[in-house]
Amino acid sequence: MSTKKPINRIRVVLAEQDRTNKWLAERVGKSRTTVSRWCTNDMQPSLETLREIAEALGVDIRELLVSTKDA
């Protein structure tokens, strides 16, 4: 069993683009608390919301997912 904390791609992309949780919350019509919970893996957005997040960030939705296949 792995104790490694899962990587949160939303948080990483926000940091790469120098964007804040507040910025993303405003773009997708959610609260800052909700975005924060996504970024800490306390909860996950629906697939529809994930698509909206990808559009707001200007990335392919696949960039927000961690692959389940071994590299």
C-alpha positions as CSV (number, residue, x, y, z in Angstrom):
1,M,0.0,0.0,0.0
2,S,1.4,3.3,-1.1
3,T,1.6,6.3,1.4
4,K,2.4,8.7,-1.4
5,K,-0.1,11.5,-1.6
6,P,-1.8,11.8,-5.0
7,I,-0.8,14.6,-7.2
8,N,-3.5,17.2,-7.7
9,R,-3.3,18.3,-11.3
10,I,-5.7,21.3,-10.9
11,R,-3.5,22.7,-8.2
12,V,-0.4,22.2,-10.3
13,V,-1.9,23.8,-13.4
14,L,-3.1,26.8,-11.4
15,A,0.4,27.2,-10.0
16,E,2.0,26.9,-13.5
17,Q,-0.3,29.6,-14.8
18,D,0.1,31.8,-11.7
19,R,-3.7,31.7,-11.1
20,T,-5.5,31.5,-7.8
21,N,-8.4,29.4,-6.4
22,K,-10.5,32.6,-6.4
23,W,-9.8,33.2,-10.1
24,L,-10.9,29.6,-11.0
25,A,-13.9,29.8,-8.7
26,E,-15.1,33.0,-10.6
27,R,-14.5,31.4,-14.0
28,V,-16.5,28.2,-13.2
29,G,-19.2,29.7,-11.0
30,K,-18.2,27.8,-7.8
31,S,-17.2,29.0,-4.4
32,R,-13.6,29.4,-3.4
33,T,-14.2,26.8,-0.7
34,T,-15.3,24.3,-3.4
35,V,-12.2,25.0,-5.5
36,S,-10.0,24.7,-2.4
37,R,-11.5,21.2,-1.6
38,W,-10.7,20.1,-5.2
39,C,-7.1,21.3,-4.8
40,T,-6.7,19.4,-1.6
41,N,-8.3,16.2,-2.8
42,D,-11.1,16.5,-0.3
43,M,-13.6,16.2,-3.1
44,Q,-13.5,16.0,-6.9
45,P,-15.4,18.0,-9.5
46,S,-17.9,16.3,-11.8
47,L,-16.8,15.5,-15.3
48,E,-18.8,18.4,-16.7
49,T,-17.2,20.8,-14.2
50,L,-13.8,19.3,-15.0
51,R,-14.4,20.2,-18.6
52,E,-15.3,23.8,-17.6
53,I,-12.1,23.9,-15.5
54,A,-10.0,22.7,-18.5
55,E,-11.6,25.4,-20.7
56,A,-11.0,28.1,-18.2
57,L,-7.4,27.1,-17.8
58,G,-6.9,26.6,-21.6
59,V,-5.7,23.0,-21.3
60,D,-6.8,19.7,-22.6
61,I,-9.0,17.9,-20.0
62,R,-6.5,15.0,-19.9
63,E,-3.9,17.4,-18.4
64,L,-6.1,17.6,-15.3
65,L,-6.1,13.8,-14.8
66,V,-3.5,11.5,-13.4
67,S,-3.0,8.5,-15.6
68,T,-4.0,5.1,-14.2
69,K,-1.6,3.3,-16.6
70,D,2.0,2.6,-15.6
71,A,4.5,4.7,-17.4
